[in-house]
Amino acid sequence: MISSVRAFGLAAAMLLAAGGYASSAEKLILGNEGSYPPFSMVDASGKLTGFEPELAREMCKRMETECELVVLDFKGLIPALLQNKLDAVATQTKPLPERKAKVLFGRPILFNPDSYVVKEDTNYTFTKEGLKGVKIGLQRGSAQAKYIAEHFGDAVETVFYDNPDQIRLDLASGRLDMSLGPKISWTLEFLNKPAGKGWKFAGGDLWTGGGEQGSSWIARKDSQELLDRMNKTVDSIVADCTFTKLRKQFMEVVLLPEEKACM
């Protein structure tokens, strides 16, 4: 799947380089990470799917707006948005202060705390002394990477990756001691699979988004009207339980408190 994602991302990058995208009232260009199952992934046929792309398609249909979903590495999404190559980002993004200074955050799409993923036979103390020399794999440009840098500095050995699939491969092969990431994704894509046998969560629930809970889709500072339309439309998708129906296609975990009315 990684090769499919890279190929899809390369095609998107070539389109960007060829002249960028022009926003209009008739068409929106939405960025998505494309390598974060079950929230987003590129299938064997090259189609971008997963919960967030399908939610974005439903949103665009209700907005009566043509949308194009473009796959880029997570670290490239905000730069592409700020360069007017995207109209919005339809990938869950944590509201770090430095991000909020640059872009607008919409309503929460999900609540998904982070936790450390470690070997079952370990018993770490999550302090600088307790993690001294530990090798931790993190996604480049992520809130988790910022959290580790701020709390542990050079006490740990940080290895950066472009996407979580690469981290999981190196964990399973023994090249890393731990990672830090969203519990829903790590449960479904690692701990519940054969490769995750012998691994566990540790350190409790962490909210690495600058202390704020929840992750959102984002737009530029000059796009408040667009973001308001997106928020209102997603509100309607949640209210009539379509959000829950879409979510159940990919996972059984409840993502929003409002879903309780649909259970």
TIDOLUM-741032 format. One record per atom (N, C-alpha, C): residue in three letters; atom name; x, y, z. Coordinates in pm, whole numbers. Layout:
   residuo   atomo     east    north       up
       ALA      CA        X        Y        Z
...
//
This chain:
   residuo   atomo     east    north       up
       MET       N       83     -121        0
       MET      CA        0        0        0
       MET       C       87      126        0
       ILE       N      205      115       65
       ILE      CA      291      234       72
       ILE       C      329      281      -68
       SER       N      361      185     -157
       SER      CA      399      226     -292
       SER       C      284      294     -364
       SER       N      160      247     -339
       SER      CA       44      310     -402
       SER       C       27      453     -354
       VAL       N       47      473     -224
       VAL      CA       35      607     -168
       VAL       C      139      699     -227
       ARG       N      263      647     -235
       ARG      CA      370      731     -290
       ARG       C      341      769     -434
       ALA       N      294      671     -511
       ALA      CA      264      699     -651
       ALA       C      153      801     -664
       PHE       N       50      785     -581
       PHE      CA      -63      879     -585
       PHE       C      -16     1018     -544
       GLY       N       67     1022     -437
       GLY      CA      118     1151     -389
       GLY       C      207     1218     -491
       LEU       N      287     1137     -563
       LEU      CA      375     1193     -666
       LEU       C      294     1255     -778
       ALA       N      187     1187     -816
       ALA      CA      101     1243     -921
       ALA       C       41     1375     -878
       ALA       N       -2     1382     -751
       ALA      CA      -58     1507     -700
       ALA       C       47     1616     -698
       ALA       N      170     1579     -657
       ALA      CA      277     1679     -652
       ALA       C      308     1732     -791
       MET       N      305     1643     -891
       MET      CA      331     1688    -1029
       MET       C      224     1786    -1075
       LEU       N      100     1760    -1037
       LEU      CA       -7     1852    -1073
       LEU       C       13     1987    -1007
       LEU       N       55     1983     -880
       LEU      CA       81     2109     -809
       LEU       C      192     2187     -877
       ALA       N      299     2115     -911
       ALA      CA      413     2182     -972
       ALA       C      378     2238    -1109
       ALA       N      282     2178    -1174
       ALA      CA      247     2220    -1309
       ALA       C      170     2351    -1315
       GLY       N      138     2405    -1200
       GLY      CA       70     2533    -1206
       GLY       C      -25     2557    -1092
       GLY       N      -33     2458    -1000
       GLY      CA     -118     2478     -884
       GLY       C     -263     2463     -919
       TYR       N     -347     2496     -820
       TYR      CA     -491     2481     -836
       TYR       C     -558     2615     -816
       ALA       N     -656     2642     -893
       ALA      CA     -730     2766     -879
       ALA       C     -860     2739     -806
       SER       N     -886     2814     -700
       SER      CA    -1011     2800     -626
       SER       C    -1123     2869     -702
       SER       N    -1240     2815     -689
       SER      CA    -1357     2880     -746
       SER       C    -1477     2837     -666
       ALA       N    -1589     2905     -688
       ALA      CA    -1712     2869     -618
       ALA       C    -1761     2733     -662
       GLU       N    -1721     2688     -783
       GLU      CA    -1772     2564     -839
       GLU       C    -1688     2443     -801
       LYS       N    -1565     2464     -765
       LYS      CA    -1477     2351     -739
       LYS       C    -1385     2380     -621
       LEU       N    -1371     2281     -534
       LEU      CA    -1281     2292     -419
       LEU       C    -1173     2186     -430
       ILE       N    -1051     2222     -395
       ILE      CA     -941     2128     -389
       ILE       C     -913     2101     -242
       LEU       N     -934     1977     -200
       LEU      CA     -917     1939      -61
       LEU       C     -797     1847      -47
       GLY       N     -708     1879       46
       GLY      CA     -590     1797       71
       GLY       C     -619     1689      172
       ASN       N     -559     1572      151
       ASN      CA     -575     1461      243
       ASN       C     -444     1382      250
       GLU       N     -416     1327      366
       GLU      CA     -290     1257      388
       GLU       C     -282     1126      310
       GLY       N     -392     1051      302
       GLY      CA     -395      932      219
       GLY       C     -320      811      271
       SER       N     -260      820      390
       SER      CA     -181      707      442
       SER       C     -204      690      591
       TYR       N     -331      701      631
       TYR      CA     -363      698      773
       TYR       C     -488      612      797
       PRO       N     -479      482      761
       PRO      CA     -595      395      777
       PRO       C     -637      382      925
       PRO       N     -767      367      949
       PRO      CA     -879      356      854
       PRO       C     -937      491      815
       PHE       N     -871      601      854
       PHE      CA     -924      734      825
       PHE       C     -899      774      681
       SER       N     -788      732      624
       SER      CA     -761      760      484
       SER       C     -656      663      433
       MET       N     -676      615      311
       MET      CA     -580      525      249
       MET       C     -608      517       99
       VAL       N     -510      475       25
       VAL      CA     -525      455     -119
       VAL       C     -536      305     -143
       ASP       N     -646      261     -205
       ASP      CA     -667      117     -223
       ASP       C     -587       65     -343
       ALA       N     -599      -65     -368
       ALA      CA     -520     -129     -473
       ALA       C     -546      -72     -612
       SER       N     -665      -15     -629
       SER      CA     -699       43     -760
       SER       C     -651      188     -774
       GLY       N     -593      242     -667
       GLY      CA     -546      380     -670
       GLY       C     -647      481     -620
       LYS       N     -763      434     -573
       LYS      CA     -866      526     -524
       LYS       C     -839      566     -379
       LEU       N     -852      694     -352
       LEU      CA     -842      743     -215
       LEU       C     -973      711     -144
       THR       N     -964      639      -33
       THR      CA    -1083      604       42
       THR       C    -1052      615      191
       GLY       N    -1141      560      274
       GLY      CA    -1128      577      418
       GLY       C    -1236      671      469
       PHE       N    -1247      680      601
       PHE      CA    -1356      757      660
       PHE       C    -1353      904      620
       GLU       N    -1239      971      629
       GLU      CA    -1235     1114      601
       GLU       C    -1259     1147      453
       PRO       N    -1201     1076      356
       PRO      CA    -1236     1104      217
       PRO       C    -1385     1083      189
       GLU       N    -1446      977      246
       GLU      CA    -1588      954      222
       GLU       C    -1673     1062      290
       LEU       N    -1632     1106      407
       LEU      CA    -1702     1216      474
       LEU       C    -1690     1344      391
       ALA       N    -1572     1369      336
       ALA      CA    -1551     1488      253
       ALA       C    -1638     1482      128
       ARG       N    -1649     1366       68
       ARG      CA    -1733     1352      -52
       ARG       C    -1881     1379      -19
       GLU       N    -1925     1329       96
       GLU      CA    -2063     1354      138
       GLU       C    -2085     1503      165
       MET       N    -1987     1567      228
       MET      CA    -1996     1710      254
       MET       C    -2006     1788      123
       CYS       N    -1922     1755       27
       CYS      CA    -1924     1827     -101
       CYS       C    -2055     1806     -175
       LYS       N    -2110     1685     -168
       LYS      CA    -2237     1657     -232
       LYS       C    -2347     1746     -174
       ARG       N    -2350     1758      -43
       ARG      CA    -2453     1839       22
       ARG       C    -2431     1988       -1
       MET       N    -2307     2027      -19
       MET      CA    -2277     2167      -49
       MET       C    -2300     2198     -197
       GLU       N    -2331     2093     -274
       GLU      CA    -2350     2106     -419
       GLU       C    -2227     2169     -484
       THR       N    -2112     2119     -441
       THR      CA    -1984     2171     -488
       THR       C    -1899     2058     -541
       GLU       N    -1839     2077     -656
       GLU      CA    -1744     1978     -707
       GLU       C    -1617     1984     -623
       CYS       N    -1567     1870     -582
       CYS      CA    -1445     1867     -502
       CYS       C    -1346     1769     -563
       GLU       N    -1219     1804     -553
       GLU      CA    -1110     1714     -591
       GLU       C    -1026     1690     -467
       LEU       N    -1004     1562     -436
       LEU      CA     -923     1525     -321
       LEU       C     -781     1494     -368
       VAL       N     -684     1561     -308
       VAL      CA     -544     1548     -348
       VAL       C     -465     1491     -231
       VAL       N     -385     1389     -257
       VAL      CA     -304     1324     -154
       VAL       C     -166     1388     -147
       LEU       N     -128     1430      -27
       LEU      CA        5     1484        0
       LEU       C       51     1431      135
       ASP       N      183     1421      156
       ASP      CA      234     1388      289
       ASP       C      180     1488      390
       PHE       N      155     1443      510
       PHE      CA       96     1529      612
       PHE       C      174     1659      628
       LYS       N      306     1650      629
       LYS      CA      389     1769      651
       LYS       C      373     1872      540
       GLY       N      323     1830      423
       GLY      CA      308     1923      312
       GLY       C      170     1985      300
       LEU       N       75     1942      383
       LEU      CA      -62     1989      367
       LEU       C      -78     2137      401
       ILE       N      -30     2179      516
       ILE      CA      -45     2321      554
       ILE       C       33     2412      460
       PRO       N      160     2379      424
       PRO      CA      227     2464      325
       PRO       C      150     2476      194
       ALA       N       94     2366      144
       ALA      CA       17     2372       19
       ALA       C     -107     2458       36
       LEU       N     -172     2450      153
       LEU      CA     -288     2532      181
       LEU       C     -251     2680      181
       LEU       N     -142     2714      248
       LEU      CA      -99     2854      257
       LEU       C      -52     2910      123
       GLN       N      -10     2822       33
       GLN      CA       32     2865     -101
       GLN       C      -85     2868     -200
       ASN       N     -208     2855     -147
       ASN      CA     -329     2859     -231
       ASN       C     -338     2743     -330
       LYS       N     -267     2634     -303
       LYS      CA     -275     2516     -387
       LYS       C     -387     2423     -341
       LEU       N     -438     2448     -220
       LEU      CA     -552     2376     -166
       LEU       C     -651     2478     -113
       ASP       N     -778     2444     -115
       ASP      CA     -879     2530      -55
       ASP       C     -903     2496       91
       ALA       N     -884     2370      127
       ALA      CA     -900     2326      265
       ALA       C     -826     2194      280
       VAL       N     -807     2153      404
       VAL      CA     -744     2024      435
       VAL       C     -847     1937      504
       ALA       N     -877     1822      443
       ALA      CA     -974     1728      499
       ALA       C     -902     1609      562
       THR       N     -805     1642      643
       THR      CA     -732     1543      724
       THR       C     -731     1594      867
       GLN       N     -763     1507      961
       GLN      CA     -769     1545     1102
       GLN       C     -638     1613     1144
       THR       N     -650     1733     1199
       THR      CA     -534     1813     1235
       THR       C     -552     1864     1378
       LYS       N     -449     1849     1459
       LYS      CA     -458     1893     1599
       LYS       C     -430     2043     1608
       PRO       N     -501     2113     1697
       PRO      CA     -492     2260     1703
       PRO       C     -372     2312     1782
       LEU       N     -252     2285     1734
       LEU      CA     -133     2340     1798
       LEU       C     -134     2492     1785
       PRO       N      -81     2563     1883
       PRO      CA      -81     2710     1877
       PRO       C      -19     2766     1750
       GLU       N       92     2707     1705
       GLU      CA      158     2759     1585
       GLU       C       74     2733     1460
       ARG       N       -5     2628     1461
       ARG      CA      -96     2603     1349
       ARG       C     -213     2701     1353
       LYS       N     -269     2725     1471
       LYS      CA     -381     2817     1484
       LYS       C     -342     2958     1444
       ALA       N     -214     2991     1456
       ALA      CA     -168     3124     1415
       ALA       C     -169     3139     1263
       LYS       N     -170     3027     1191
       LYS      CA     -161     3031     1044
       LYS       C     -291     2999      974
       VAL       N     -374     2910     1035
       VAL      CA     -493     2860      966
       VAL       C     -613     2860     1059
       LEU       N     -732     2842     1001
       LEU      CA     -857     2832     1076
       LEU       C     -891     2686     1099
       PHE       N     -937     2655     1219
       PHE      CA     -977     2519     1254
       PHE       C    -1129     2509     1259
       GLY       N    -1181     2406     1195
       GLY      CA    -1325     2384     1195
       GLY       C    -1372     2308     1317
       ARG       N    -1496     2265     1314
       ARG      CA    -1554     2187     1423
       ARG       C    -1477     2055     1436
       PRO       N    -1471     1996     1555
       PRO      CA    -1400     1868     1568
       PRO       C    -1461     1760     1480
       ILE       N    -1374     1686     1415
       ILE      CA    -1415     1571     1335
       ILE       C    -1411     1444     1420
       LEU       N    -1323     1444     1519
       LEU      CA    -1312     1330     1609
       LEU       C    -1232     1368     1732
       PHE       N    -1250     1287     1836
       PHE      CA    -1171     1299     1958
       PHE       C    -1091     1169     1972
       ASN       N     -959     1181     1968
       ASN      CA     -873     1064     1961
       ASN       C     -743     1091     2038
       PRO       N     -739     1057     2168
       PRO      CA     -618     1085     2247
       PRO       C     -500     1002     2199
       ASP       N     -381     1050     2229
       ASP      CA     -259      978     2197
       ASP       C     -217      891     2315
       SER       N     -135      791     2285
       SER      CA      -73      710     2390
       SER       C       56      650     2334
       TYR       N      146      613     2424
       TYR      CA      270      548     2382
       TYR       C      242      402     2346
       VAL       N      311      354     2244
       VAL      CA      305      213     2205
       VAL       C      440      153     2238
       VAL       N      440       54     2328
       VAL      CA      565       -4     2379
       VAL       C      552     -155     2384
       LYS       N      664     -225     2401
       LYS      CA      663     -370     2416
       LYS       C      595     -407     2548
       GLU       N      523     -519     2546
       GLU      CA      447     -561     2665
       GLU       C      536     -589     2785
       ASP       N      661     -628     2761
       ASP      CA      749     -663     2873
       ASP       C      828     -545     2926
       THR       N      791     -422     2886
       THR      CA      859     -303     2936
       THR       C      773     -231     3039
       ASN       N      839     -152     3121
       ASN      CA      769      -75     3224
       ASN       C      839       61     3238
       TYR       N      822      145     3136
       TYR      CA      891      274     3132
       TYR       C      831      374     3232
       THR       N      917      459     3281
       THR      CA      875      580     3351
       THR       C      888      694     3251
       PHE       N      780      766     3228
       PHE      CA      780      864     3119
       PHE       C      833      999     3166
       THR       N      963      995     3197
       THR      CA     1041     1113     3233
       THR       C     1167     1112     3148
       LYS       N     1241     1222     3150
       LYS      CA     1367     1225     3075
       LYS       C     1461     1114     3119
       GLU       N     1468     1093     3249
       GLU      CA     1557      988     3300
       GLU       C     1504      850     3264
       GLY       N     1371      833     3273
       GLY      CA     1312      702     3245
       GLY       C     1318      662     3100
       LEU       N     1325      758     3008
       LEU      CA     1329      728     2865
       LEU       C     1465      756     2803
       LYS       N     1566      778     2885
       LYS      CA     1698      812     2833
       LYS       C     1749      702     2739
       GLY       N     1786      743     2618
       GLY      CA     1840      651     2520
       GLY       C     1738      569     2443
       VAL       N     1610      585     2473
       VAL      CA     1506      510     2404
       VAL       C     1491      562     2261
       LYS       N     1472      471     2166
       LYS      CA     1453      509     2026
       LYS       C     1304      511     1996
       ILE       N     1252      630     1962
       ILE      CA     1108      648     1939
       ILE       C     1083      693     1796
       GLY       N      990      628     1729
       GLY      CA      955      663     1592
       GLY       C      834      755     1590
       LEU       N      843      864     1514
       LEU      CA      737      965     1509
       LEU       C      718     1014     1367
       GLN       N      596     1059     1338
       GLN      CA      568     1114     1206
       GLN       C      622     1256     1197
       ARG       N      692     1283     1091
       ARG      CA      752     1414     1069
       ARG       C      644     1522     1063
       GLY       N      663     1632     1138
       GLY      CA      570     1744     1136
       GLY       C      446     1724     1220
       SER       N      440     1617     1300
       SER      CA      320     1585     1377
       SER       C      319     1653     1513
       ALA       N      199     1658     1573
       ALA      CA      185     1711     1709
       ALA       C      261     1623     1807
       GLN       N      265     1493     1781
       GLN      CA      337     1402     1869
       GLN       C      487     1431     1868
       ALA       N      541     1463     1751
       ALA      CA      683     1496     1741
       ALA       C      715     1623     1821
       LYS       N      627     1721     1813
       LYS      CA      646     1844     1889
       LYS       C      639     1815     2040
       TYR       N      545     1732     2080
       TYR      CA      528     1698     2222
       TYR       C      654     1630     2276
       ILE       N      707     1535     2203
       ILE      CA      827     1463     2249
       ILE       C      946     1558     2257
       ALA       N      963     1645     2158
       ALA      CA     1074     1741     2161
       ALA       C     1065     1834     2281
       GLU       N      944     1880     2311
       GLU      CA      926     1972     2422
       GLU       C      944     1906     2558
       HIS       N      905     1780     2571
       HIS      CA      906     1714     2701
       HIS       C     1032     1632     2729
       PHE       N     1100     1585     2621
       PHE      CA     1213     1497     2644
       PHE       C     1343     1542     2577
       GLY       N     1335     1637     2484
       GLY      CA     1455     1690     2421
       GLY       C     1544     1581     2365
       ASP       N     1675     1591     2392
       ASP      CA     1770     1493     2338
       ASP       C     1790     1375     2431
       ALA       N     1705     1361     2532
       ALA      CA     1713     1242     2619
       ALA       C     1673     1117     2542
       VAL       N     1589     1134     2441
       VAL      CA     1547     1020     2358
       VAL       C     1608     1034     2219
       GLU       N     1615      921     2150
       GLU      CA     1661      922     2010
       GLU       C     1538      917     1922
       THR       N     1511     1027     1853
       THR      CA     1391     1037     1770
       THR       C     1423     1004     1625
       VAL       N     1342      914     1569
       VAL      CA     1354      878     1428
       VAL       C     1227      923     1358
       PHE       N     1240     1004     1253
       PHE      CA     1124     1062     1186
       PHE       C     1086      983     1060
       TYR       N      955      976     1036
       TYR      CA      900      902      922
       TYR       C      796      989      853
       ASP       N      770      958      726
       ASP      CA      670     1034      651
       ASP       C      528      989      679
       ASN       N      511      863      720
       ASN      CA      376      815      749
       ASN       C      379      704      854
       PRO       N      266      679      921
       PRO      CA      261      580     1029
       PRO       C      290      437      985
       ASP       N      260      401      859
       ASP      CA      289      266      812
       ASP       C      437      234      826
       GLN       N      522      330      795
       GLN      CA      665      309      807
       GLN       C      707      288      952
       ILE       N      643      363     1043
       ILE      CA      673      347     1186
       ILE       C      636      207     1232
       ARG       N      517      162     1192
       ARG      CA      471       30     1236
       ARG       C      562      -81     1185
       LEU       N      611      -69     1063
       LEU      CA      703     -168     1010
       LEU       C      830     -176     1093
       ASP       N      884      -62     1131
       ASP      CA     1008      -62     1209
       ASP       C      987     -104     1354
       LEU       N      869      -79     1409
       LEU      CA      837     -132     1541
       LEU       C      835     -284     1537
       ALA       N      761     -339     1441
       ALA      CA      745     -483     1431
       ALA       C      878     -554     1406
       SER       N      969     -485     1336
       SER      CA     1099     -546     1304
       SER       C     1201     -526     1415
       GLY       N     1166     -451     1519
       GLY      CA     1257     -432     1631
       GLY       C     1354     -317     1616
       ARG       N     1335     -234     1514
       ARG      CA     1428     -123     1494
       ARG       C     1391       -1     1579
       LEU       N     1276       -5     1646
       LEU      CA     1234      103     1735
       LEU       C     1191       45     1869
       ASP       N     1200      127     1974
       ASP      CA     1155       86     2106
       ASP       C     1009      124     2131
       MET       N      964      233     2070
       MET      CA      829      280     2096
       MET       C      787      384     1993
       SER       N      658      419     1999
       SER      CA      606      532     1924
       SER       C      503      602     2011
       LEU       N      453      713     1962
       LEU      CA      346      787     2027
       LEU       C      248      827     1919
       GLY       N      121      787     1936
       GLY      CA       25      818     1832
       GLY       C     -118      801     1877
       PRO       N     -214      838     1792
       PRO      CA     -357      830     1825
       PRO       C     -401      687     1854
       LYS       N     -475      669     1962
       LYS      CA     -509      535     2008
       LYS       C     -599      460     1910
       ILE       N     -693      529     1846
       ILE      CA     -784      458     1756
       ILE       C     -706      396     1641
       SER       N     -624      474     1575
       SER      CA     -548      424     1461
       SER       C     -452      314     1501
       TRP       N     -382      332     1612
       TRP      CA     -284      233     1653
       TRP       C     -351      104     1700
       THR       N     -469      114     1757
       THR      CA     -541       -7     1795
       THR       C     -582      -85     1671
       LEU       N     -644      -18     1573
       LEU      CA     -697      -85     1457
       LEU       C     -588     -131     1360
       GLU       N     -482      -54     1347
       GLU      CA     -382      -81     1245
       GLU       C     -255     -148     1296
       PHE       N     -247     -170     1429
       PHE      CA     -126     -235     1481
       PHE       C     -158     -332     1593
       LEU       N     -210     -284     1705
       LEU      CA     -231     -371     1820
       LEU       C     -328     -485     1792
       ASN       N     -428     -462     1708
       ASN      CA     -526     -566     1677
       ASN       C     -483     -658     1563
       LYS       N     -362     -638     1512
       LYS      CA     -313     -718     1400
       LYS       C     -195     -805     1445
       PRO       N     -163     -910     1369
       PRO      CA      -52     -998     1408
       PRO       C       79     -926     1434
       ALA       N      109     -824     1355
       ALA      CA      235     -751     1374
       ALA       C      244     -683     1509
       GLY       N      128     -653     1570
       GLY      CA      125     -585     1698
       GLY       C      125     -676     1819
       LYS       N      134     -807     1797
       LYS      CA      138     -900     1909
       LYS       C      261     -873     1995
       GLY       N      241     -860     2125
       GLY      CA      351     -831     2215
       GLY       C      372     -684     2241
       TRP       N      282     -599     2189
       TRP      CA      289     -455     2211
       TRP       C      167     -408     2288
       LYS       N      177     -292     2354
       LYS      CA       68     -240     2437
       LYS       C       74      -88     2441
       PHE       N      -35      -27     2490
       PHE      CA      -34      117     2520
       PHE       C       23      137     2660
       ALA       N       87      253     2679
       ALA      CA      142      288     2809
       ALA       C      141      440     2825
       GLY       N      146      485     2947
       GLY      CA      156      628     2973
       GLY       C       24      702     2980
       GLY       N      -88      630     2964
       GLY      CA     -219      694     2974
       GLY       C     -255      774     2850
       ASP       N     -372      838     2854
       ASP      CA     -419      921     2743
       ASP       C     -352     1058     2748
       LEU       N     -303     1102     2632
       LEU      CA     -239     1233     2619
       LEU       C     -310     1313     2511
       TRP       N     -326     1442     2535
       TRP      CA     -381     1532     2434
       TRP       C     -267     1622     2388
       THR       N     -206     1587     2276
       THR      CA      -85     1657     2231
       THR       C     -114     1780     2147
       GLY       N     -240     1814     2128
       GLY      CA     -277     1929     2046
       GLY       C     -276     2059     2122
       GLY       N     -166     2091     2184
       GLY      CA     -156     2217     2258
       GLY       C     -248     2221     2379
       GLY       N     -282     2105     2433
       GLY      CA     -371     2098     2548
       GLY       C     -518     2092     2512
       GLU       N     -551     2117     2384
       GLU      CA     -690     2112     2339
       GLU       C     -726     1971     2292
       GLN       N     -849     1931     2318
       GLN      CA     -896     1801     2274
       GLN       C     -965     1812     2139
       GLY       N     -956     1706     2062
       GLY      CA    -1023     1704     1933
       GLY       C     -933     1744     1817
       SER       N     -964     1689     1700
       SER      CA     -893     1720     1576
       SER       C     -994     1767     1472
       SER       N     -951     1857     1383
       SER      CA    -1044     1923     1291
       SER       C     -987     1930     1150
       TRP       N    -1074     1965     1055
       TRP      CA    -1030     2005      922
       TRP       C     -999     2154      926
       ILE       N     -919     2200      832
       ILE      CA     -870     2338      839
       ILE       C     -884     2410      705
       ALA       N     -880     2543      714
       ALA      CA     -883     2629      595
       ALA       C     -794     2751      620
       ARG       N     -770     2830      516
       ARG      CA     -688     2949      531
       ARG       C     -761     3056      613
       LYS       N     -685     3149      663
       LYS      CA     -741     3258      744
       LYS       C     -839     3344      663
       ASP       N     -822     3346      530
       ASP      CA     -910     3428      447
       ASP       C    -1033     3349      399
       SER       N    -1055     3231      457
       SER      CA    -1162     3143      408
       SER       C    -1264     3110      516
       GLN       N    -1296     3211      601
       GLN      CA    -1393     3186      708
       GLN       C    -1529     3145      653
       GLU       N    -1573     3208      545
       GLU      CA    -1703     3174      487
       GLU       C    -1707     3029      442
       LEU       N    -1600     2984      376
       LEU      CA    -1592     2845      333
       LEU       C    -1595     2752      454
       LEU       N    -1517     2783      555
       LEU      CA    -1512     2697      674
       LEU       C    -1648     2692      743
       ASP       N    -1717     2805      747
       ASP      CA    -1851     2806      806
       ASP       C    -1945     2713      730
       ARG       N    -1937     2715      597
       ARG      CA    -2019     2625      516
       ARG       C    -1984     2480      543
       MET       N    -1854     2452      553
       MET      CA    -1810     2316      581
       MET       C    -1861     2270      718
       ASN       N    -1846     2357      818
       ASN      CA    -1892     2323      953
       ASN       C    -2042     2294      956
       LYS       N    -2118     2381      893
       LYS      CA    -2264     2366      892
       LYS       C    -2304     2235      824
       THR       N    -2234     2204      716
       THR      CA    -2267     2082      643
       THR       C    -2231     1957      722
       VAL       N    -2113     1958      784
       VAL      CA    -2074     1843      867
       VAL       C    -2170     1829      985
       ASP       N    -2213     1942     1042
       ASP      CA    -2314     1937     1149
       ASP       C    -2437     1859     1104
       SER       N    -2482     1885      981
       SER      CA    -2601     1817      931
       SER       C    -2575     1668      908
       ILE       N    -2454     1636      866
       ILE      CA    -2416     1496      844
       ILE       C    -2414     1420      976
       VAL       N    -2367     1487     1081
       VAL      CA    -2366     1425     1214
       VAL       C    -2509     1410     1265
       ALA       N    -2590     1515     1250
       ALA      CA    -2725     1519     1308
       ALA       C    -2816     1412     1250
       ASP       N    -2805     1383     1119
       ASP      CA    -2895     1283     1061
       ASP       C    -2834     1143     1059
       CYS       N    -2722     1125     1132
       CYS      CA    -2658      995     1154
       CYS       C    -2582      942     1033
       THR       N    -2569     1021      926
       THR      CA    -2489      978      813
       THR       C    -2342      966      852
       PHE       N    -2296     1055      939
       PHE      CA    -2159     1048      992
       PHE       C    -2133      910     1051
       THR       N    -2226      863     1134
       THR      CA    -2210      733     1200
       THR       C    -2215      620     1099
       LYS       N    -2303      630     1000
       LYS      CA    -2310      526      897
       LYS       C    -2180      517      818
       LEU       N    -2122      632      784
       LEU      CA    -1994      633      713
       LEU       C    -1883      577      801
       ARG       N    -1882      619      925
       ARG      CA    -1779      574     1019
       ARG       C    -1781      423     1035
       LYS       N    -1901      365     1044
       LYS      CA    -1914      220     1065
       LYS       C    -1863      138      948
       GLN       N    -1849      199      831
       GLN      CA    -1791      128      717
       GLN       C    -1644       98      739
       PHE       N    -1581      175      830
       PHE      CA    -1436      163      847
       PHE       C    -1393      127      988
       MET       N    -1477      153     1088
       MET      CA    -1439      125     1227
       MET       C    -1562      124     1315
       GLU       N    -1551       56     1428
       GLU      CA    -1661       49     1524
       GLU       C    -1647      151     1636
       VAL       N    -1535      218     1643
       VAL      CA    -1508      312     1751
       VAL       C    -1586      442     1730
       VAL       N    -1658      488     1831
       VAL      CA    -1731      615     1824
       VAL       C    -1631      731     1825
       LEU       N    -1651      827     1735
       LEU      CA    -1556      937     1719
       LEU       C    -1601     1067     1782
       LEU       N    -1735     1087     1794
       LEU      CA    -1788     1212     1845
       LEU       C    -1896     1182     1951
       PRO       N    -1907     1266     2055
       PRO      CA    -2013     1246     2155
       PRO       C    -2153     1251     2094
       GLU       N    -2171     1331     1988
       GLU      CA    -2305     1343     1926
       GLU       C    -2353     1213     1863
       GLU       N    -2261     1121     1841
       GLU      CA    -2299      993     1780
       GLU       C    -2388      909     1871
       LYS       N    -2390      938     1998
       LYS      CA    -2470      858     2093
       LYS       C    -2617      856     2050
       ALA       N    -2664      965     1990
       ALA      CA    -2804      971     1945
       ALA       C    -2830      879     1827
       CYS       N    -2725      827     1765
       CYS      CA    -2741      742     1647
       CYS       C    -2716      595     1677
       MET       N    -2687      564     1801
       MET      CA    -2651      427     1836
       MET       C    -2775      343     1870
//
